[in-house]
Amino acid sequence: MTIQYKTKGVCSQQMNVKIEDGVVQKVEIVGGCHGNSQGVARLVEGMRAEDAIQKIQGIRCGYKATSCPDQLSKALQIALAEEAKRKQ
């Protein structure tokens, strides 16, 4: 399943996240620092979403309370919850 997550407090505007059976299949980050966004997306693809969340949750960008990786962790949490709902 694929979700679209509107980011908050970061340069990127949206994250499109696809997960299947709890595994991150594809991540597209719209806007923000292109190189960093591509790097983060590729690093989490193929990982269990729960493992990716643990690694990137809480990362801050400079003085901001969040970052693109932290926002991705939020998107993955939502995607996992949606996937669990659909399986019920």
MARDREN-706991 format. One record per residue: residue number from 1; x, y, z of N, C-alpha, C, O, CB in turn. Coordinates in steps of 0.001 Angstrom, whole numbers, plus 524288, in hexadecimal, padded with zeros to 5 digits. Atoms other than C-alpha are relative to their C-alpha. Glycine has a CB too. Layout:
@k=NUM&n_east=X&n_north=Y&n_up=Z&ca_east=X&ca_north=Y&ca_up=Z&c_east=X&c_north=Y&c_up=Z&o_east=X&o_north=Y&o_up=Z&cb_east=X&cb_north=Y&cb_up=Z
...
This chain:
@k=1&n_east=80339&n_north=7FB6D&n_up=80000&ca_east=80000&ca_north=80000&ca_up=80000&c_east=80366&c_north=804D3&c_up=80000&o_east=807BA&o_north=804C2&o_up=80219&cb_east=7FC55&cb_north=7FFFD&cb_up=804A4
@k=2&n_east=7FD1E&n_north=7FB1A&n_up=80068&ca_east=80462&ca_north=80DE2&ca_up=7FD46&c_east=7FCFE&c_north=8044C&c_up=802BB&o_east=7F83F&o_north=804C0&o_up=8021C&cb_east=80101&cb_north=80173&cb_up=7FA40
@k=3&n_east=80270&n_north=7FB75&n_up=7FD8B&ca_east=801B7&ca_north=819E7&ca_up=80581&c_east=802E6&c_north=804E5&c_up=7FE45&o_east=80771&o_north=804B0&o_up=7FCB5&cb_east=80004&cb_north=7FF81&cb_up=80613
@k=4&n_east=7FDA0&n_north=7FAE8&n_up=800EC&ca_east=80447&ca_north=82845&ca_up=8032B&c_east=7FFDD&c_north=802E7&c_up=8052D&o_east=7FBBD&o_north=80372&o_up=80796&cb_east=7FD17&cb_north=80323&cb_up=7FB8B
@k=5&n_east=7FF90&n_north=7FD4B&n_up=7FAFD&ca_east=80917&ca_north=82FBC&ca_up=80F09&c_east=801DB&c_north=8058F&c_up=7FF08&o_east=805F9&o_north=80662&o_up=7FCB0&cb_east=803CB&cb_north=7FD14&cb_up=803C3
@k=6&n_east=7FE82&n_north=7FA78&n_up=80063&ca_east=8096C&ca_north=83E9E&ca_up=80F78&c_east=8038B&c_north=8013E&c_up=8049D&o_east=801EB&o_north=800D8&o_up=8091F&cb_east=7FB0E&cb_north=803B5&cb_up=7FFEF
@k=7&n_east=7FC2D&n_north=7FF09&n_up=7FBE1&ca_east=8159A&ca_north=84252&ca_up=81714&c_east=7FED3&c_north=8051A&c_up=802E0&o_east=7FC03&o_north=8087B&o_up=800F0&cb_east=80589&cb_north=80027&cb_up=7FDB4
@k=8&n_east=800B9&n_north=7FB56&n_up=7FCC3&ca_east=815F2&ca_north=84C86&ca_up=821DD&c_east=80547&c_north=801BB&c_up=80223&o_east=8081B&o_north=7FE93&o_up=80469&cb_east=7FC15&cb_north=7FEEE&cb_up=8048B
@k=9&n_east=7FB5B&n_north=7FDC7&n_up=7FDA0&ca_east=8213A&ca_north=8556B&ca_up=825AF&c_east=80525&c_north=7FEDF&c_up=7FD4C&o_east=8094D&o_north=7FFB1&o_up=7FF92&cb_east=8005A&cb_north=7FE2E&cb_up=8054E
@k=10&n_east=7FB37&n_north=80137&n_up=802EA&ca_east=82AF0&ca_north=8512D&ca_up=81B2F&c_east=7FFAB&c_north=80240&c_up=7FA7E&o_east=7FB95&o_north=80437&o_up=7F8E6&cb_east=800EA&cb_north=7FA05&cb_up=7FFC7
@k=11&n_east=7FFD1&n_north=7FDE6&n_up=80551&ca_east=82F0C&ca_north=8553D&ca_up=80D7F&c_east=7FCC5&c_north=7FCC6&c_up=7FC26&o_east=7FA5B&o_north=7FEF1&o_up=7F899&cb_east=8059D&cb_north=80045&cb_up=7FE23
@k=12&n_east=80315&n_north=8033A&n_up=8039C&ca_east=828AE&ca_north=849A9&ca_up=806B7&c_east=7FA30&c_north=800E2&c_up=80109&o_east=7F8A4&o_north=80254&o_up=8055A&cb_east=8016B&cb_north=7FA17&cb_up=80097
@k=13&n_east=80598&n_north=7FF0D&n_up=7FF7E&ca_east=81A13&ca_north=84A99&ca_up=80437&c_east=7FCCF&c_north=7FB05&c_up=800D2&o_east=7F8B6&o_north=7FB23&o_up=80356&cb_east=7FE0F&cb_north=802CA&cb_up=7FB3C
@k=14&n_east=80323&n_north=804CB&n_up=7FFE2&ca_east=8159C&ca_north=83C84&ca_up=8030D&c_east=80383&c_north=7FB3C&c_up=7FF9B&o_east=807BC&o_north=7FB6B&o_up=7FD50&cb_east=7FBF4&cb_north=7FFF9&cb_up=7FB8B
@k=15&n_east=7FD52&n_north=80503&n_up=80076&ca_east=819F4&ca_north=82E76&ca_up=8047E&c_east=7FC0C&c_north=7FBED&c_up=7FE4B&o_east=7F7E1&o_north=7FB64&o_up=800A0&cb_east=802A9&cb_north=7FE67&cb_up=8053E
@k=16&n_east=80336&n_north=8044B&n_up=801E7&ca_east=81423&ca_north=8233C&ca_up=7FCCE&c_east=802BF&c_north=7FAFC&c_up=801A9&o_east=80736&o_north=7FA00&o_up=8002C&cb_east=7FF2D&cb_north=80041&cb_up=7F9DD
@k=17&n_east=7FDA5&n_north=80499&n_up=7FDA2&ca_east=8168C&ca_north=81685&ca_up=803E4&c_east=7FCCF&c_north=7FB31&c_up=7FE92&o_east=7F80B&o_north=7FB17&o_up=7FF36&cb_east=80062&cb_north=8009D&cb_up=80600
@k=18&n_east=8028F&n_north=804F6&n_up=8013B&ca_east=81383&ca_north=808C3&ca_up=7FF48&c_east=8024D&c_north=7FBC6&c_up=80384&o_east=8070B&o_north=7FAFF&o_up=803A9&cb_east=800AE&cb_north=7FE8C&cb_up=7FA15
@k=19&n_east=7FE3E&n_north=8046C&n_up=7FCE0&ca_east=8141E&ca_north=7FD61&ca_up=808C5&c_east=7FC9D&c_north=7FB3E&c_up=7FEBB&o_east=7F809&o_north=7FBBC&o_up=7FD58&cb_east=7FFC7&cb_north=8014F&cb_up=805F0
@k=20&n_east=802C6&n_north=804F9&n_up=800A0&ca_east=81049&ca_north=7EF24&ca_up=80760&c_east=801DB&c_north=7FC61&c_up=80449&o_east=8068B&o_north=7FB88&o_up=804ED&cb_east=800F0&cb_north=7FD88&cb_up=7FA74
@k=21&n_east=7FEC4&n_north=80396&n_up=7FBBD&ca_east=80FAF&ca_north=7E5C9&ca_up=812E0&c_east=80416&c_north=80245&c_up=803B3&o_east=80788&o_north=7FF78&o_up=8058C&cb_east=801EB&cb_north=7FAD2&cb_up=7FDD0
@k=22&n_east=7FC87&n_north=7FD7D&n_up=7FC4C&ca_east=816D9&ca_north=7EFAA&ca_up=81B5B&c_east=80560&c_north=80163&c_up=7FDEF&o_east=808B6&o_north=80337&o_up=800E0&cb_east=8009C&cb_north=7FCA5&cb_up=80484
@k=23&n_east=7FAE3&n_north=7FEDF&n_up=80259&ca_east=82236&ca_north=7F152&ca_up=811E1&c_east=7FF7B&c_north=804B4&c_up=7FC54&o_east=7FBDF&o_north=804FD&o_up=7F92A&cb_east=80228&cb_north=7FB1E&cb_up=7FCFB
@k=24&n_east=80000&n_north=7FB4E&n_up=80348&ca_east=82558&ca_north=7FE5D&ca_up=80B6A&c_east=8017D&c_north=7FE6E&c_up=7FA72&o_east=805C1&o_north=7FC68&o_up=7F98B&cb_east=803DB&cb_north=8043E&cb_up=8022D
@k=25&n_east=7FF0C&n_north=8015B&n_up=80573&ca_east=8244D&ca_north=7FC5D&ca_up=7FCBE&c_east=8021C&c_north=8049E&c_up=7FCE2&o_east=8059B&o_north=80406&o_up=7F9A3&cb_east=7FB05&cb_north=7FE01&cb_up=7FD82
@k=26&n_east=7FE8B&n_north=7FB65&n_up=80314&ca_east=825A9&ca_north=80A41&ca_up=7F798&c_east=7FEFC&c_north=804E5&c_up=80333&o_east=7FB11&o_north=8053E&o_up=805F7&cb_east=7FCEE&cb_north=80032&cb_up=7FAC2
@k=27&n_east=800B0&n_north=7FAE8&n_up=7FD7E&ca_east=82779&ca_north=81801&ca_up=7FCEC&c_east=8014E&c_north=80429&c_up=7FC04&o_east=80560&o_north=803F5&o_up=7F978&cb_east=8037E&cb_north=80091&cb_up=804FF
@k=28&n_east=7FF06&n_north=7FB6F&n_up=80350&ca_east=82645&ca_north=82483&ca_up=7F51A&c_east=7FF3C&c_north=804CD&c_up=80364&o_east=7FB14&o_north=8058C&o_up=805AF&cb_east=7FC4A&cb_north=8001D&cb_up=7FB11
@k=29&n_east=80046&n_north=7FB31&n_up=7FCF2&ca_east=82941&ca_north=83160&ca_up=7FBDC&c_east=7FFC2&c_north=80486&c_up=7FC29&o_east=80344&o_north=80535&o_up=7F8F1&cb_east=804CB&cb_north=8008E&cb_up=803D2
@k=30&n_east=800ED&n_north=7FBAC&n_up=80399&ca_east=823EF&ca_north=83D4E&ca_up=7F4C7&c_east=801F2&c_north=80508&c_up=8028C&o_east=8002A&o_north=80683&o_up=806C3&cb_east=7FA14&cb_north=8006D&cb_up=7FE88
@k=31&n_east=7FDC9&n_north=7FB27&n_up=7FE00&ca_east=82BC2&ca_north=849C8&ca_up=7F6B8&c_east=8047D&c_north=7FEE7&c_up=803B4&o_east=805FA&o_north=7FA68&o_up=8048B&cb_east=7FBD4&cb_north=8033C&cb_up=802BD
@k=32&n_east=7FBAD&n_north=80093&n_up=7FC53&ca_east=836AC&ca_north=84C35&ca_up=80045&c_east=80530&c_north=7FF4A&c_up=7FD40&o_east=805A9&o_north=80050&o_up=7F894&cb_east=7FF08&cb_north=7FB71&cb_up=80396
@k=33&n_east=7FAB9&n_north=800DE&n_up=8020A&ca_east=844FA&ca_north=848E4&ca_up=7FE5B&c_east=80008&c_north=7FAED&c_up=7FCDD&o_east=7FFB8&o_north=7F6AD&o_up=7FF17&cb_east=8041D&cb_north=7FFCA&cb_up=80488
@k=34&n_east=800B2&n_north=8047C&n_up=80377&ca_east=844AD&ca_north=83FC6&ca_up=7F2B7&c_east=803B9&c_north=7FB7D&c_up=8012E&o_east=8020C&o_north=7F6FE&o_up=80180&cb_east=800B6&cb_north=801B3&cb_up=7FA6F
@k=35&n_east=7FC2D&n_north=80426&n_up=7FF02&ca_east=8512D&ca_north=83842&ca_up=7F586&c_east=7FF01&c_north=7FD3D&c_up=80524&o_east=7FF0E&o_north=7F86F&o_up=8055C&cb_east=8057C&cb_north=80238&cb_up=7FFFA
@k=36&n_east=80114&n_north=80252&n_up=7FAE9&ca_east=84E31&ca_north=83626&ca_up=803E6&c_east=7FAF0&c_north=7FCDC&c_up=7FFE1&o_east=7FAA2&o_north=7F898&o_up=80215&cb_east=7FFB4&cb_north=8043E&cb_up=80435
@k=37&n_east=80504&n_north=802BB&n_up=80051&ca_east=8402C&ca_north=83267&ca_up=800E3&c_east=8008A&c_north=7FAC8&c_up=7FD2F&o_east=7FE6B&o_north=7F6D3&o_up=7FEE7&cb_east=7FBF6&cb_north=80366&cb_up=7FD38
@k=38&n_east=7FF22&n_north=804E8&n_up=802D9&ca_east=8446F&ca_north=82850&ca_up=7F6E5&c_east=802FD&c_north=7FC1E&c_up=80358&o_east=801C5&o_north=7F777&o_up=8035E&cb_east=802FA&cb_north=80105&cb_up=7FAE3
@k=39&n_east=7FCD4&n_north=80370&n_up=7FCB8&ca_east=84E7D&ca_north=822E2&ca_up=80054&c_east=7FCCF&c_north=7FD79&c_up=8044B&o_east=7FD21&o_north=7F8BE&o_up=80518&cb_east=8047D&cb_north=80302&cb_up=8025F
@k=40&n_east=80340&n_north=80216&n_up=7FBC9&ca_east=844F5&ca_north=82164&ca_up=80B9E&c_east=7FC11&c_north=7FC1A&c_up=7FDC8&o_east=7FB3F&o_north=7F7ED&o_up=80005&cb_east=7FD23&cb_north=80478&cb_up=802ED
@k=41&n_east=803E1&n_north=80376&n_up=80264&ca_east=83ABC&ca_north=81B65&ca_up=802A1&c_east=8026C&c_north=7FABF&c_up=7FE97&o_east=80030&o_north=7F6A8&o_up=7FFC7&cb_east=7FDA2&cb_north=8028F&cb_up=7FB1D
@k=42&n_east=7FD86&n_north=804EC&n_up=8019A&ca_east=84419&ca_north=8114C&ca_up=7FD24&c_east=801CF&c_north=7FCBC&c_up=804A2&o_east=801A5&o_north=7F7EE&o_up=80474&cb_east=8049D&cb_north=8011E&cb_up=7FC78
@k=43&n_east=7FE25&n_north=802E0&n_up=7FB6B&ca_east=8497C&ca_north=80DC6&ca_up=80A80&c_east=7FBA2&c_north=7FCEC&c_up=802AB&o_east=7FC8E&o_north=7F8A1&o_up=804A1&cb_east=80274&cb_north=803C1&cb_up=803E3
@k=44&n_east=80439&n_north=802B9&n_up=7FD37&ca_east=83C2D&ca_north=80A1F&ca_up=8100A&c_east=7FD18&c_north=7FC18&c_up=7FC91&o_east=7FA72&o_north=7F8A1&o_up=7FE99&cb_east=7FC28&cb_north=803F0&cb_up=80228
@k=45&n_east=802B2&n_north=803B4&n_up=8036F&ca_east=83703&ca_north=80300&ca_up=80408&c_east=80222&c_north=7FA84&c_up=800E6&o_east=806DE&o_north=7F9AE&o_up=800F1&cb_east=800A0&cb_north=80198&cb_up=7FA2E
@k=46&n_east=7FE8D&n_north=8056A&n_up=7FEF2&ca_east=83710&ca_north=7F46C&ca_up=806B1&c_east=8005A&c_north=7FEC2&c_up=805D0&o_east=800C4&o_north=7FA35&o_up=8074E&cb_east=80521&cb_north=7FECB&cb_up=7FD71
@k=47&n_east=7FFCD&n_north=800CD&n_up=7FA56&ca_east=83773&ca_north=7F66F&ca_up=81577&c_east=7FA86&c_north=7FF07&c_up=80220&o_east=7F6A4&o_north=800A2&o_up=7FFC8&cb_east=80281&cb_north=804C3&cb_up=802C2
@k=48&n_east=804EC&n_north=80047&n_up=7FD2A&ca_east=82CCB&ca_north=7F28D&ca_up=81EDE&c_east=7FED2&c_north=80586&c_up=801D6&o_east=80245&o_north=80837&o_up=803D5&cb_east=80041&cb_north=7FC02&cb_up=804B9
@k=49&n_east=8017C&n_north=7FAA9&n_up=7FEA3&ca_east=8254E&ca_north=7FF1A&ca_up=82168&c_east=80133&c_north=80128&c_up=805B7&o_east=802FC&o_north=80571&o_up=806F9&cb_east=7FA31&cb_north=800E6&cb_up=7FEE6
@k=50&n_east=7FEF6&n_north=7FF31&n_up=7FA6B&ca_east=8269A&ca_north=7FD53&ca_up=8302D&c_east=805CE&c_north=80107&c_up=800FF&o_east=80727&o_north=8044B&o_up=80443&cb_east=7FE2F&cb_north=7FB3A&cb_up=8032C
@k=51&n_east=7FA5E&n_north=7FF32&n_up=7FF62&ca_east=8356E&ca_north=7FC70&ca_up=82F0A&c_east=80199&c_north=80562&c_up=7FE07&o_east=804BA&o_north=80813&o_up=8007E&cb_east=80311&cb_north=7FBBE&cb_up=7FD16
@k=52&n_east=7FEC8&n_north=7FAD6&n_up=80230&ca_east=83613&ca_north=80889&ca_up=8266B&c_east=7FE2F&c_north=80445&c_up=803BF&o_east=800F9&o_north=80817&o_up=8049C&cb_east=7FD65&cb_north=800B6&cb_up=7FA8E
@k=53&n_east=80216&n_north=7FC21&n_up=7FC53&ca_east=82D8E&ca_north=8100D&ca_up=8300A&c_east=803B5&c_north=800A4&c_up=80499&o_east=804ED&o_north=80507&o_up=80627&cb_east=7FA83&cb_north=7FE63&cb_up=801F1
@k=54&n_east=7FC72&n_north=7FFC0&n_up=7FB7E&ca_east=8369A&ca_north=80C9D&ca_up=83B51&c_east=80505&c_north=802F3&c_up=7FEB4&o_east=80715&o_north=805CC&o_up=801FC&cb_east=80158&cb_north=7FA7B&cb_up=801E3
@k=55&n_east=7FB0D&n_north=7FD87&n_up=8017A&ca_east=84283&ca_north=81160&ca_up=833D5&c_east=7FF85&c_north=805D7&c_up=7FEE6&o_east=80328&o_north=808CA&o_up=7FFFD&cb_east=80230&cb_north=7FD55&cb_up=7FB44
@k=56&n_east=8005B&n_north=7FA94&n_up=801CE&ca_east=83D40&ca_north=81E5A&ca_up=82EC9&c_east=7FC77&c_north=8037F&c_up=80348&o_east=7FC97&o_north=80844&o_up=802B0&cb_east=7FE1D&cb_north=80011&cb_up=7FA86
@k=57&n_east=80392&n_north=7FCED&n_up=7FCC3&ca_east=8330D&ca_north=822AC&ca_up=838B2&c_east=80311&c_north=80395&c_up=803AA&o_east=806DC&o_north=801F1&o_up=80620&cb_east=7FC5C&cb_north=7FC61&cb_up=8032C
@k=58&n_east=7FDA1&n_north=7FC4F&n_up=7FC5E&ca_east=836CC&ca_north=82ED0&ca_up=84050&c_east=804AF&c_north=80300&c_up=7FDF7&o_east=806C3&o_north=8065D&o_up=800B4&cb_east=80190&cb_north=7FD36&cb_up=804AF
@k=59&n_east=7FBA0&n_north=7FD10&n_up=80248&ca_east=8418F&ca_north=8339B&ca_up=83741&c_east=7FE2F&c_north=805A0&c_up=7FF1B&o_east=7F9DD&o_north=80692&o_up=7FD38&cb_east=801F2&cb_north=7FD6C&cb_up=7FAB8
@k=60&n_east=80149&n_north=7FA78&n_up=800A3&ca_east=841D8&ca_north=84273&ca_up=8371C&c_east=8034B&c_north=80263&c_up=7FBA3&o_east=80797&o_north=8008E&o_up=7FA7E&cb_east=800DC&cb_north=802FF&cb_up=8052D
@k=61&n_east=7FD2E&n_north=7FD23&n_up=80415&ca_east=845E7&ca_north=84BC0&ca_up=82C4C&c_east=80145&c_north=80564&c_up=80227&o_east=7FDE1&o_north=808C9&o_up=80275&cb_east=7FCB6&cb_north=80063&cb_up=7FACB
@k=62&n_east=7FE63&n_north=7FAF6&n_up=7FDDE&ca_east=84DB2&ca_north=856EF&ca_up=83212&c_east=7FCD0&c_north=8016A&c_up=804C8&o_east=7FC76&o_north=7FE5A&o_up=80879&cb_east=7FF7F&cb_north=80443&cb_up=7FBE5
@k=63&n_east=80316&n_north=7FE07&n_up=7FBA0&ca_east=8451C&ca_north=85EEB&ca_up=83B2F&c_east=7FA5D&c_north=7FE01&c_up=7FFF3&o_east=7F774&o_north=7FEE2&o_up=803AD&cb_east=80002&cb_north=805E6&cb_up=7FFF0
@k=64&n_east=80565&n_north=801E5&n_up=8007B&ca_east=8388B&ca_north=85860&ca_up=8367D&c_east=7FF0E&c_north=7FB67&c_up=803A9&o_east=802AC&o_north=7F887&o_up=804FD&cb_east=7FECF&cb_north=7FE66&cb_up=7FA51
@k=65&n_east=80174&n_north=80454&n_up=7FC8A&ca_east=83152&ca_north=84ECB&ca_up=83F33&c_east=7FF5E&c_north=7FAE3&c_up=7FD09&o_east=7FE7D&o_north=7F6CE&o_up=7FF6C&cb_east=7FAF8&cb_north=80146&cb_up=802DF
@k=66&n_east=800CE&n_north=80499&n_up=8034E&ca_east=83050&ca_north=84541&ca_up=833CC&c_east=803DA&c_north=8002E&c_up=7FB75&o_east=80720&o_north=803B0&o_up=7FB26&cb_east=7FA41&cb_north=7FFBD&cb_up=7FDF6
@k=67&n_east=7FCB1&n_north=80047&n_up=804AC&ca_east=8370E&ca_north=84162&ca_up=82718&c_east=7FD24&c_north=7FCB0&c_up=7FC04&o_east=7F913&o_north=7FA6A&o_up=7FD34&cb_east=80590&cb_north=7FDAC&cb_up=80142
@k=68&n_east=8026B&n_north=8036C&n_up=803E9&ca_east=833E0&ca_north=83A5C&ca_up=81A7B&c_east=8001A&c_north=7FA44&c_up=801BE&o_east=7FC28&o_north=7F797&o_up=80121&cb_east=802CE&cb_north=80097&cb_up=7FAB5
@k=69&n_east=80027&n_north=8055F&n_up=7FE14&ca_east=8382A&ca_north=82D40&ca_up=8204A&c_east=7FBE8&c_north=7FF3B&c_up=80452&o_east=7F932&o_north=7FB43&o_up=80466&cb_east=8055D&cb_north=7FE71&cb_up=80205
@k=70&n_east=803EA&n_north=80062&n_up=7FBDE&ca_east=82FB5&ca_north=82FE2&ca_up=82C55&c_east=7FA81&c_north=80008&c_up=7FDB4&o_east=7F724&o_north=7FD0F&o_up=7FF6D&cb_east=800A3&cb_north=8047F&cb_up=803ED
@k=71&n_east=8051A&n_north=7FFE4&n_up=80295&ca_east=8242F&ca_north=8335E&ca_up=82394&c_east=7FEF1&c_north=7FAD8&c_up=7FD2F&o_east=7FA80&o_north=7F902&o_up=7FD10&cb_east=7FFB5&cb_north=80496&cb_up=7FC1D
@k=72&n_east=800A6&n_north=80518&n_up=8027F&ca_east=82689&ca_north=826CB&ca_up=81C04&c_east=7FE72&c_north=7FBEA&c_up=80408&o_east=7FB4A&o_north=7F87A&o_up=802DE&cb_east=8050E&cb_north=7FE58&cb_up=7FD30
@k=73&n_east=80185&n_north=803BF&n_up=7FBED&ca_east=8259C&ca_north=81F44&ca_up=828D0&c_east=7FA36&c_north=8008C&c_up=8013F&o_east=7F795&o_north=7FCA5&o_up=8023B&cb_east=8034C&cb_north=800D0&cb_up=804FF
@k=74&n_east=80592&n_north=7FF1F&n_up=7FF0D&ca_east=8183C&ca_north=82576&ca_up=82AFC&c_east=7FCB7&c_north=7FDC2&c_up=7FB92&o_east=7F8A6&o_north=7FB5E&o_up=7FC7E&cb_east=7FEE0&cb_north=805DC&cb_up=800A3
@k=75&n_east=802C4&n_north=8022E&n_up=80487&ca_east=813FB&ca_north=821D3&ca_up=81D36&c_east=7FFE5&c_north=7FA0F&c_up=80045&o_east=7FBE9&o_north=7F7A6&o_up=7FF12&cb_east=80298&cb_north=801CB&cb_up=7FADD
@k=76&n_east=7FFCC&n_north=805B6&n_up=7FF91&ca_east=81869&ca_north=813CC&ca_up=81F7A&c_east=7FC65&c_north=7FE06&c_up=8044B&o_east=7F9F6&o_north=7F9EB&o_up=803B2&cb_east=8059A&cb_north=7FE30&cb_up=8010E
@k=77&n_east=80394&n_north=8018D&n_up=7FBD4&ca_east=810D8&ca_north=81321&ca_up=82C44&c_east=7FA5C&c_north=80007&c_up=7FE15&o_east=7F758&o_north=7FC79&o_up=7FF44&cb_east=80098&cb_north=803A3&cb_up=804B8
@k=78&n_east=80547&n_north=7FF9F&n_up=80228&ca_east=8048D&ca_north=81785&ca_up=82544&c_east=7FF0B&c_north=7FB90&c_up=7FC25&o_east=7FAE8&o_north=7F91D&o_up=7FC38&cb_east=7FF2A&cb_north=80557&cb_up=7FD50
@k=79&n_east=8008F&n_north=80430&n_up=803E0&ca_east=806D8&ca_north=80DDF&ca_up=81A31&c_east=7FF49&c_north=7FAB6&c_up=802AC&o_east=7FC10&o_north=7F792&o_up=800FB&cb_east=804CC&cb_north=7FFD9&cb_up=7FC5B
@k=80&n_east=80098&n_north=804ED&n_up=7FD18&ca_east=80881&ca_north=802A8&ca_up=823EC&c_east=7FA8E&c_north=7FF91&c_up=80267&o_east=7F821&o_north=7FB6B&o_up=80239&cb_east=8042F&cb_north=7FF95&cb_up=80450
@k=81&n_east=80536&n_north=80000&n_up=7FDA6&ca_east=7FBF5&ca_north=80679&ca_up=82AE6&c_east=7FBCD&c_north=7FF06&c_up=7FBE4&o_east=7F823&o_north=7FC0D&o_up=7FCD3&cb_east=7FEF9&cb_north=80532&cb_up=802CB
@k=82&n_east=803C8&n_north=800BF&n_up=80440&ca_east=7F47E&ca_north=8073C&ca_up=81E02&c_east=80026&c_north=7FA59&c_up=7FE0C&o_east=7FC16&o_north=7F7FE&o_up=7FD01&cb_east=80124&cb_north=803D2&cb_up=7FB70
@k=83&n_east=7FF7B&n_north=80567&n_up=801C9&ca_east=7F9E1&ca_north=7FA10&ca_up=819CC&c_east=7FD69&c_north=7FC47&c_up=803E5&o_east=7FAC2&o_north=7F894&o_up=80256&cb_east=805D4&cb_north=7FE8E&cb_up=7FF40
@k=84&n_east=80258&n_north=8035D&n_up=7FBFA&ca_east=7F5B6&ca_north=7F3F3&ca_up=826BA&c_east=7FA05&c_north=80056&c_up=7FFC8&o_east=7F75D&o_north=7FC5E&o_up=8005D&cb_east=801FF&cb_north=80192&cb_up=80586
@k=85&n_east=805B1&n_north=7FF53&n_up=80074&ca_east=7E7E7&ca_north=7F9AB&ca_up=82539&c_east=7FDC7&c_north=7FCDE&c_up=7FB7D&o_east=7F9AD&o_north=7FA67&o_up=7FBF8&cb_east=7FEA3&cb_north=805C3&cb_up=7FF4E
@k=86&n_east=801E7&n_north=802AC&n_up=804B4&ca_east=7E688&ca_north=7F3FD&ca_up=8179A&c_east=80014&c_north=7FA14&c_up=8009F&o_east=7FD0D&o_north=7F74F&o_up=7FE1E&cb_east=80348&cb_north=80190&cb_up=7FB48
@k=87&n_east=7FF93&n_north=805A3&n_up=7FF3E&ca_east=7EA84&ca_north=7E683&ca_up=81C53&c_east=7FBEE&c_north=7FDDD&c_up=803C8&o_east=7FB3F&o_north=7F91F&o_up=80430&cb_east=80562&cb_north=7FEA8&cb_up=801F2
@k=88&n_east=803EC&n_north=801BF&n_up=7FC2E&ca_east=7DFD1&ca_north=7E61A&ca_up=826AF&c_east=7FB0A&c_north=7FE46&c_up=7FD64&o_east=7F759&o_north=7FCB1&o_up=80008&cb_east=7FECA&cb_north=8044B&cb_up=803DD
